[in-house]
Amino acid sequence: MSTVPAPTEPVFELHHGSAPLLISLPHDGSAIPPTLAERMQPSARRAPDTDWHVSVLYAFARELGASILVPRYSRYVVDLNRPPDDTSLYPGQNTTGLCPAVQFTGEPVYLDGQAPSPEEVAERVEKYWRPYHENLDAELARLRGEHGRVVLWEGHSIKGSELPFLFEGRLPDLNLGTSGGASCSPQLQARLEAVLAGQGGYDWIVNGRFKGGYITRHYASPETGVQAVQLELSQRNYMDEASFAYDEAKAAKLQPLLAELLRTCLAG
């Protein structure tokens, strides 16, 4: 008998745009089916490691013609930015897996004895992970077919003030990742770096602690017209990290820079 509930809502929402740009927000979802939540530690039931509000932050991108792919369910159900075989993306560094057993704080996700079995993990992949990726792949193919090229923008965010389990000290405001230069052309990376260097409101780094996850690495194929870029934002720049509340004023300050980065991708 299956221990994994079938999704009661669509596992994603896809807005089909007209420009050669797909924004994937794989950690925006925060829903956890009740039968899974009851097996989790009370602190995990809030889905604290969500990339809170990134779909709200990037909503303006519809006006640029971008497609936007947003999941409903939490990374605690299954992490859409991990490979289906759960190979570590950052060997030798603390990280979380395909069906995370630990939170970003290092605390356990599950009550004792309640972590998913390999069979359950495989079932979560089929029910929650695969539909997202099938549609991501299809949308990339559609846009590349229409335009001859496409940029996949991976929008992420994380509590950047203090997470010693994952990184030392304070994370920069903007963390651009191109898989060490492998997921996009040198020209696009240089133009994006120039945008970041031309502003003085936020500190930034390229290919630092977060170089790009599974989606950036797996779908990128610059030689065939599919470029991929990840941006990991420190949440302090658009929300309150303690309460998870969206901060309209902070977001409004940040969005013009995000828009300039996206227009740089659209410029070819």
Residue pairs with C-beta under 8 A, 6 or more apart in sequence:
2 123
3 116
3 117
3 120
3 123
4 120
4 123
4 124
4 127
5 33
5 35
5 36
6 127
7 33
7 72
7 73
7 127
7 128
8 33
9 31
9 72
10 72
11 71
11 72
11 73
11 127
11 128
11 131
11 132
12 69
12 70
12 71
12 72
12 131
12 132
12 135
13 69
13 70
13 72
14 67
14 68
14 69
14 70
14 135
14 139
15 62
15 67
15 68
15 69
16 67
16 139
16 142
17 62
17 64
17 65
17 66
17 67
17 68
17 143
18 65
19 64
19 65
19 66
19 67
19 143
19 147
19 266
20 143
20 144
20 146
20 147
20 148
20 149
20 150
20 151
20 266
21 61
21 64
21 65
21 66
21 67
21 143
21 150
21 151
21 153
21 262
21 265
21 266
22 66
22 67
22 68
22 69
22 136
22 139
22 140
22 143
22 150
22 151
22 152
22 153
23 58
23 61
23 66
23 67
23 68
23 69
23 153
23 155
23 262
24 69
24 136
24 152
24 153
24 154
24 155
24 215
25 51
25 54
25 55
25 58
25 68
25 69
25 70
25 71
25 155
25 156
26 69
26 71
26 75
26 79
26 80
26 81
26 132
26 154
26 156
26 215
27 49
27 50
27 51
27 54
27 71
27 75
27 79
27 80
27 81
27 156
27 157
28 50
28 51
28 52
28 53
28 54
28 55
28 70
28 71
29 50
29 70
29 71
29 72
29 73
29 74
29 75
30 47
30 50
30 52
30 74
31 47
31 72
31 73
31 74
31 77
32 40
32 45
32 47
32 73
32 74
32 76
32 77
33 73
33 77
36 76
36 77
37 45
39 110
39 111
39 114
40 76
40 109
40 110
40 111
40 114
41 107
41 108
41 109
41 110
41 111
43 103
43 107
44 76
44 103
44 107
44 108
44 109
44 110
47 74
47 75
47 76
48 103
48 104
48 244
49 75
49 76
49 96
49 100
49 103
49 104
49 158
50 74
50 75
50 244
51 155
51 156
51 157
51 158
52 157
52 235
52 239
52 244
52 246
53 157
53 238
53 239
53 246
53 251
54 155
54 156
54 157
54 233
55 68
55 70
56 246
56 251
57 155
57 157
57 233
57 238
57 251
57 254
57 255
57 258
58 68
58 155
58 258
59 68
60 255
60 258
60 259
61 68
61 259
61 262
62 68
64 259
64 262
64 263
64 266
65 266
66 153
66 262
67 139
67 143
69 132
69 135
69 136
69 139
71 80
71 132
73 128
75 81
75 96
75 100
76 99
76 100
76 109
77 99
77 124
77 128
78 98
78 99
78 121
78 124
78 125
78 128
78 129
79 96
79 97
79 98
79 99
79 100
80 128
80 129
80 132
80 133
80 215
81 154
81 156
81 213
81 214
81 215
82 89
82 97
82 98
82 213
82 214
83 89
83 98
83 214
83 218
84 98
84 125
84 129
84 130
86 97
86 98
86 121
88 95
88 97
89 95
89 213
89 214
89 217
93 166
94 106
94 165
94 166
95 166
96 102
96 103
96 104
98 121
98 125
98 129
99 116
99 120
99 121
99 124
100 109
101 108
101 109
101 110
101 115
102 108
102 109
102 165
103 109
104 158
104 159
104 163
104 165
104 166
105 163
105 165
106 165
109 115
110 116
116 124
136 215
136 219
137 219
140 150
140 152
140 219
140 226
143 150
144 150
144 224
144 225
144 226
148 225
149 225
149 226
149 227
149 268
150 225
150 226
150 227
151 184
151 188
151 227
151 228
151 229
151 265
151 266
152 215
152 216
152 219
152 220
152 226
152 227
152 228
152 229
153 228
153 229
153 230
153 231
153 262
153 265
154 177
154 212
154 213
154 215
154 216
154 228
154 229
154 230
154 231
155 231
155 233
156 210
156 213
156 230
156 231
156 232
156 233
157 232
157 233
157 234
157 235
157 238
158 166
158 171
158 210
158 232
158 233
158 234
158 235
159 234
159 235
159 236
159 241
160 170
160 171
160 172
160 173
160 233
160 234
160 235
160 236
160 241
161 170
161 171
161 234
161 236
161 241
162 170
163 171
166 209
167 209
171 209
171 232
171 234
172 202
172 203
172 204
172 205
172 208
172 234
173 202
173 203
173 204
173 233
173 234
173 236
173 237
174 196
174 202
174 203
174 204
174 205
174 231
174 232
174 233
174 234
174 257
175 204
175 205
175 208
175 209
175 210
175 231
175 232
175 233
175 234
176 192
176 193
176 196
176 204
176 205
176 206
176 207
176 229
176 230
176 231
177 183
177 206
177 207
177 208
177 210
177 211
177 212
177 216
177 229
177 230
177 231
177 232
178 184
178 189
178 206
178 207
178 211
178 212
178 216
178 228
178 229
178 230
179 207
179 211
179 212
179 216
179 217
179 220
179 228
180 207
180 211
181 189
181 207
182 217
182 220
183 212
183 216
183 217
183 220
183 222
183 227
183 228
183 229
183 230
184 220
184 222
184 227
184 228
184 229
185 222
185 227
188 227
188 229
188 264
188 265
189 206
189 229
191 264
191 267
192 206
192 229
192 261
192 264
192 265
193 206
195 257
195 260
195 261
195 264
196 202
196 204
196 206
196 261
199 257
201 253
201 257
202 237
202 254
202 257
210 230
210 232
211 230
212 228
212 229
212 230
213 230
215 228
215 230
216 228
216 229
216 230
217 228
219 226
219 228
220 226
220 227
220 228
227 265
229 265
231 258
231 261
233 254
235 241
237 250
237 254
238 246
238 247
238 250
238 251
238 254
239 245
239 246
239 247
239 250
239 251
240 247
